[in-house]
């Protein structure tokens, strides 16, 4: 029975704390900034059109419809086996350097072999720690970072009196 009284007392204390919190003078009203003065003046003067009532809509095509259209090269609403394998054939043709229709290990590893040879500055056949740094993958300019974490807020330094 005493548990019910304790819960009722706790609920009453929380309600009172809420009332004092919301009626306190330290809580200021939310103030929204007005429209930028230049834009408001231009709209009022009729120089600039007001914003449209609705936001523009994206195409209703699904990802699969877009993917289907990429594969359907002749646009006959059917993907043949040749159309389906076209990307694989192009990738194979890039790797098959001697055009014999066979892919040996040296052709498959050509890019890696070239990268190793470029990094091996002293031509010793082995990479030192300093040479190995040259094999680091290059970051493409404009590439999105893997982490989409928000930036930490700048700390303001205040002088204490």
Backbone bond lengths (Angstrom), bond angles and torsions (degrees), N, CA, C in turn:
res aa  C-N    CA-C-N  psi(-1)  N-CA   C-N-CA  omega(-1)  CA-C   N-CA-C  phi
1 X - - - 1.435 - - 1.536 111.30 -
2 X 1.316 115.54 -38.25 1.463 119.24 -178.62 1.525 111.38 -63.68
3 X 1.362 117.41 -25.54 1.470 120.73 178.03 1.529 110.63 -63.48
4 X 1.337 117.25 -40.39 1.456 120.88 179.79 1.530 111.09 -63.53
5 X 1.309 116.58 -41.17 1.462 119.87 177.58 1.529 111.32 -65.65
6 X 1.330 116.65 -38.98 1.461 120.81 178.92 1.532 110.43 -64.78
7 X 1.346 117.19 -42.72 1.464 120.20 178.83 1.526 110.96 -66.11
8 X 1.311 118.16 -40.77 1.460 121.47 179.24 1.527 109.63 -64.58
9 X 1.309 117.92 -40.91 1.460 121.24 177.92 1.518 111.89 -64.76
10 X 1.320 116.39 -41.91 1.465 120.54 179.21 1.524 110.19 -64.79
11 X 1.330 117.57 -41.81 1.463 120.85 179.07 1.521 110.41 -63.67
12 X 1.333 117.10 -40.98 1.464 121.34 178.75 1.533 110.83 -63.94
13 X 1.329 117.45 -42.25 1.465 120.93 178.16 1.533 111.48 -64.08
14 X 1.337 117.72 -40.77 1.459 121.07 177.93 1.526 110.97 -64.15
15 X 1.331 116.50 -40.68 1.460 120.06 178.82 1.527 110.60 -64.05
16 X 1.308 117.68 -43.23 1.458 121.26 177.98 1.531 111.57 -63.67
17 X 1.310 116.70 -41.33 1.469 120.22 177.93 1.522 109.98 -61.77
18 X 1.343 117.28 -40.64 1.463 120.90 178.10 1.511 111.92 -62.82
19 X 1.318 117.34 -41.97 1.464 121.08 179.06 1.523 109.91 -62.75
20 X 1.313 118.41 -46.89 1.458 120.97 180.00 1.523 111.81 -65.34
21 X 1.297 116.38 -36.32 1.456 120.36 -179.72 1.522 110.80 -65.63
22 X 1.336 118.17 -46.52 1.454 120.73 -176.63 1.515 113.29 -76.76
23 X 1.303 118.55 -21.54 1.468 120.93 179.25 1.525 112.06 -94.77
24 X 1.298 117.57 -2.63 1.465 119.00 -177.46 1.518 110.20 -71.01
25 X 1.283 116.66 154.27 1.466 121.77 -178.05 1.520 111.71 -81.35
26 X 1.330 117.90 -10.33 1.468 119.87 -178.07 1.521 111.89 -76.11
27 X 1.339 117.49 -18.46 1.459 120.32 179.28 1.515 107.51 -86.67
28 X 1.320 116.60 116.18 1.459 119.98 -178.81 1.521 109.30 -93.02
29 X 1.304 116.15 156.08 1.467 121.33 178.74 1.520 109.38 -70.70
30 X 1.328 115.83 148.12 1.459 121.83 179.49 1.520 108.41 -73.15
31 X 1.303 116.51 121.50 1.451 121.22 -179.51 1.518 108.59 -112.42
32 X 1.334 116.32 123.69 1.454 121.60 178.61 1.519 108.88 -95.50
33 X 1.328 117.04 140.97 1.457 118.88 178.28 1.527 110.08 -69.68
34 X 1.303 116.42 151.33 1.458 121.43 177.84 1.516 110.59 -77.91
35 X 1.319 115.92 176.47 1.458 121.18 178.32 1.526 108.74 -67.20
36 X 1.321 118.51 149.31 1.458 119.87 176.83 1.525 110.17 -57.08
37 X 1.306 115.70 138.72 1.455 121.06 -173.34 1.528 112.41 -61.23
38 X 1.316 118.15 -41.57 1.459 120.62 -176.91 1.528 110.95 -64.66
39 X 1.325 117.42 -44.70 1.469 120.70 -179.92 1.515 110.37 -67.26
40 X 1.330 118.11 -42.88 1.458 121.13 -179.91 1.520 110.26 -61.58
41 X 1.336 117.33 -40.61 1.467 120.96 179.18 1.520 110.91 -67.33
42 X 1.338 117.88 -39.60 1.464 121.52 -179.65 1.528 111.10 -67.05
43 X 1.322 117.50 -40.06 1.463 121.03 178.73 1.520 109.34 -68.04
44 X 1.331 117.53 -40.83 1.463 121.32 179.89 1.522 110.95 -65.09
45 X 1.318 117.94 -36.05 1.454 122.02 -179.11 1.521 112.02 -80.88
46 X 1.319 117.78 -8.64 1.459 120.94 179.27 1.516 113.51 82.06
47 X 1.335 118.25 9.87 1.455 121.98 -179.68 1.523 112.21 -77.20
48 X 1.293 116.81 -30.01 1.466 121.34 -176.89 1.520 108.58 -124.07
49 X 1.340 114.43 139.94 1.453 118.83 -179.95 1.525 109.78 -72.15
50 X 1.319 117.02 144.21 1.467 118.72 175.91 1.526 110.05 -69.23
51 X 1.312 115.64 162.15 1.454 120.46 -179.55 1.521 110.32 -64.18
52 X 1.347 118.59 148.14 1.463 120.48 178.85 1.528 111.07 -65.31
53 X 1.317 115.10 157.07 1.461 120.46 -178.34 1.522 111.57 -69.77
54 X 1.336 117.37 -32.55 1.466 121.47 -178.67 1.519 110.57 -118.43
55 X 1.309 115.38 147.95 1.468 120.38 174.57 1.525 108.42 -75.79
56 X 1.331 118.37 148.28 1.472 119.95 177.99 1.521 110.78 -63.92
57 X 1.318 116.65 145.97 1.462 122.00 -178.75 1.516 110.32 -101.06
58 X 1.310 114.33 148.25 1.458 120.51 175.78 1.521 108.85 -80.63
59 X 1.307 115.83 165.72 1.451 121.37 178.39 1.527 109.83 -62.26
60 X 1.326 115.96 146.22 1.458 120.32 179.88 1.530 112.39 -83.44
61 X 1.330 117.59 -0.08 1.466 119.54 179.66 1.519 109.85 -66.79
62 X 1.312 116.28 136.93 1.455 120.77 179.99 1.522 110.19 -82.11
63 X 1.315 115.21 169.63 1.471 120.16 177.56 1.528 110.58 -60.39
64 X 1.329 116.82 -38.74 1.467 120.01 -178.41 1.525 111.24 -68.89
65 X 1.325 117.18 -35.92 1.463 119.43 177.25 1.529 109.75 -65.38
66 X 1.329 117.17 -40.91 1.457 120.40 178.11 1.521 110.95 -65.27
67 X 1.337 116.79 -40.39 1.464 120.84 178.64 1.527 110.38 -65.20
68 X 1.331 116.87 -41.06 1.467 121.17 177.88 1.526 109.71 -59.40
69 X 1.333 117.13 -44.54 1.463 120.97 -179.02 1.521 112.41 -64.98
70 X 1.332 117.83 -31.83 1.470 119.86 176.49 1.527 111.31 -66.73
71 X 1.319 117.62 -36.43 1.466 121.03 -179.53 1.529 111.57 -79.09
72 X 1.326 118.35 -34.04 1.468 122.24 -175.23 1.520 109.61 -79.93
73 X 1.323 116.97 84.96 1.462 121.94 -173.91 1.525 112.74 -69.81
74 X 1.339 118.78 -35.70 1.463 120.10 -178.08 1.529 113.21 -92.22
75 X 1.310 118.27 3.84 1.467 125.67 174.32 1.535 112.98 54.10
76 X 1.350 115.68 44.47 1.461 119.35 177.29 1.530 111.52 -107.11
77 X 1.322 117.40 17.28 1.471 124.16 -179.70 1.522 112.88 58.82
78 X 1.330 115.80 30.90 1.461 121.22 174.08 1.522 107.65 -149.36
79 X 1.315 116.22 137.98 1.465 120.84 178.97 1.520 107.80 -105.38
80 X 1.331 115.18 116.50 1.463 119.52 177.83 1.524 109.16 -81.61
81 X 1.313 115.65 169.38 1.466 121.03 178.58 1.523 110.17 -60.63
82 X 1.336 116.85 -39.76 1.464 121.05 -179.89 1.523 111.26 -64.82
83 X 1.324 117.65 -40.93 1.464 120.39 177.46 1.529 110.68 -65.68
84 X 1.333 115.91 -38.71 1.456 120.61 -178.24 1.533 111.30 -66.45
85 X 1.333 116.82 -35.00 1.465 121.14 -176.85 1.528 113.45 -95.20
86 X 1.348 118.40 1.40 1.459 121.48 -175.26 1.528 112.35 -59.53
87 X 1.317 118.25 -43.47 1.469 120.41 180.00 1.527 110.95 -63.64
88 X 1.337 116.47 -39.15 1.478 119.57 177.93 1.527 110.95 -65.57
89 X 1.328 116.31 -39.16 1.464 119.10 -179.99 1.535 111.06 -65.34
90 X 1.326 116.69 -39.41 1.469 119.89 178.41 1.523 110.69 -64.59
91 X 1.330 117.20 -41.88 1.466 120.54 178.47 1.529 110.55 -64.09
92 X 1.328 117.19 -40.69 1.464 122.03 178.17 1.526 110.01 -62.54
93 X 1.335 116.96 -44.06 1.463 121.07 -177.94 1.526 110.88 -62.37
94 X 1.330 117.31 -35.22 1.463 119.92 177.75 1.525 111.46 -66.07
95 X 1.335 116.98 -35.91 1.466 120.39 -178.31 1.517 113.23 -81.29
96 X 1.342 118.68 -31.31 1.464 122.93 -176.78 1.530 109.02 -78.96
97 X 1.327 116.02 83.05 1.464 121.64 -173.02 1.525 112.81 -65.16
98 X 1.328 119.37 -39.36 1.463 121.12 -176.62 1.532 112.72 -91.35
99 X 1.308 118.70 2.76 1.465 125.97 175.20 1.523 113.57 55.04
100 X 1.332 116.22 37.58 1.462 119.66 177.67 1.522 112.54 -96.05
101 X 1.331 118.00 1.11 1.459 121.20 179.19 1.516 113.16 81.83
102 X 1.327 116.86 -0.07 1.466 121.32 178.98 1.519 108.16 -120.11
103 X 1.310 115.97 142.42 1.455 120.58 -179.72 1.518 107.89 -111.35
104 X 1.324 116.45 106.98 1.459 118.78 177.08 1.532 109.31 -92.38
105 X 1.315 116.35 174.93 1.460 120.85 -174.45 1.520 111.96 -61.59
106 X 1.318 117.87 -40.91 1.467 120.84 -177.48 1.529 111.07 -63.39
107 X 1.334 117.56 -38.76 1.463 119.63 177.08 1.531 110.49 -67.86
108 X 1.330 116.74 -41.54 1.459 121.27 -178.66 1.530 111.17 -65.20
109 X 1.328 117.70 -36.64 1.460 122.39 -176.12 1.530 112.48 -99.91
110 X 1.331 118.66 17.19 1.469 121.56 -175.11 1.524 112.08 -59.90
111 X 1.309 117.84 -44.28 1.468 120.46 -177.99 1.527 110.86 -64.41
112 X 1.333 116.71 -42.87 1.460 120.72 179.79 1.528 110.87 -67.55
113 X 1.333 116.68 -39.46 1.460 121.07 178.85 1.531 110.53 -63.55
114 X 1.324 116.66 -42.52 1.466 121.23 178.44 1.530 110.73 -64.15
115 X 1.330 115.95 -40.61 1.464 120.20 179.15 1.530 110.65 -64.09
116 X 1.341 117.62 -41.25 1.462 121.79 178.51 1.526 110.46 -63.96
117 X 1.331 116.73 -45.18 1.466 120.47 -178.33 1.527 110.83 -63.65
118 X 1.339 117.15 -36.88 1.460 119.94 178.45 1.516 112.41 -69.72
119 X 1.329 117.08 -32.58 1.462 120.93 -178.62 1.534 111.66 -79.56
120 X 1.331 118.13 -26.54 1.470 122.67 -178.21 1.530 109.06 -78.93
121 X 1.327 116.49 81.13 1.466 122.19 -174.00 1.519 112.78 -63.63
122 X 1.338 118.59 -38.58 1.471 120.56 -177.37 1.531 112.62 -90.78
123 X 1.325 117.12 5.11 1.480 123.32 177.60 1.521 112.73 53.89
124 X 1.342 116.08 38.21 1.457 120.67 -178.85 1.531 111.94 -88.25
125 X 1.325 117.69 -11.47 1.455 120.48 -177.64 1.516 112.32 86.94
126 X 1.315 118.13 3.69 1.462 123.24 178.18 1.523 108.20 -142.14
127 X 1.320 115.89 148.02 1.461 120.71 -179.37 1.521 110.28 -98.85
128 X 1.315 115.46 128.02 1.462 119.45 172.42 1.526 107.62 -81.20
129 X 1.330 116.11 174.39 1.473 119.05 178.22 1.524 111.34 -59.39
130 X 1.307 116.95 -41.30 1.465 121.05 -179.27 1.529 110.99 -66.72
131 X 1.333 117.85 -38.82 1.467 121.09 178.81 1.526 111.49 -71.86
132 X 1.319 116.42 -33.35 1.463 120.71 -178.01 1.526 111.50 -63.65
133 X 1.331 117.61 -27.89 1.467 121.58 179.35 1.526 110.52 -59.34
134 X 1.333 117.17 -30.53 1.465 120.96 -179.05 1.524 112.39 -67.33
135 X 1.330 119.07 -15.72 1.467 121.70 -179.70 1.516 112.69 -89.37
136 X 1.323 116.85 1.48 1.464 120.67 179.97 1.525 109.45 -60.25
137 X 1.333 118.29 134.76 1.472 120.10 178.84 1.523 110.80 -60.67
138 X 1.317 114.87 138.37 1.463 120.48 -179.77 1.528 108.78 -80.24
139 X 1.332 116.15 139.45 1.458 121.56 176.40 1.520 107.45 -88.12
140 X 1.337 115.98 125.45 1.455 120.12 -179.68 1.524 109.62 -72.53
141 X 1.332 117.11 137.98 1.468 118.22 178.28 1.523 109.54 -65.84
142 X 1.312 115.95 136.89 1.456 120.82 -179.46 1.514 113.83 84.08
143 X 1.336 117.46 0.81 1.455 120.31 179.60 1.522 109.46 -71.03
144 X 1.324 115.79 143.08 1.453 119.95 179.62 1.519 109.72 -73.51
145 X 1.306 116.83 139.12 1.471 119.00 176.24 1.521 110.19 -69.20
146 X 1.324 116.77 152.37 1.464 120.69 179.98 1.518 112.06 -66.93
147 X 1.316 116.38 -31.45 1.456 120.97 -178.25 1.519 108.78 -100.91
148 X 1.305 115.97 127.46 1.456 120.41 178.37 1.522 109.59 -104.86
149 X 1.315 115.72 38.97 1.459 120.62 -178.56 1.519 109.83 -73.44
150 X 1.317 117.45 143.39 1.464 118.69 177.24 1.520 110.23 -69.64
151 X 1.305 115.27 150.66 1.458 120.40 179.95 1.533 108.80 -69.58
152 X 1.298 114.89 144.90 1.462 120.30 178.67 1.519 108.84 -68.85
153 X 1.316 117.41 139.05 1.470 118.98 179.29 1.522 110.73 -67.54
154 X 1.322 114.39 145.51 1.465 119.66 180.00 1.522 109.36 -69.87
155 X 1.308 115.50 135.62 1.454 120.25 179.87 1.520 108.75 -82.41
156 X 1.314 115.26 129.97 1.453 120.05 178.38 1.522 108.82 -93.72
157 X 1.307 114.45 130.97 1.455 118.62 178.79 1.534 107.85 -91.54
158 X 1.303 115.21 126.76 1.469 119.40 179.16 1.518 109.10 -116.46
159 X 1.294 114.83 143.65 1.469 120.02 178.11 1.516 108.33 -87.22
160 X 1.314 116.25 122.50 1.458 120.31 179.40 1.522 108.31 -88.04
161 X 1.348 115.15 134.66 1.478 120.47 -179.32 1.491 111.03 -86.15
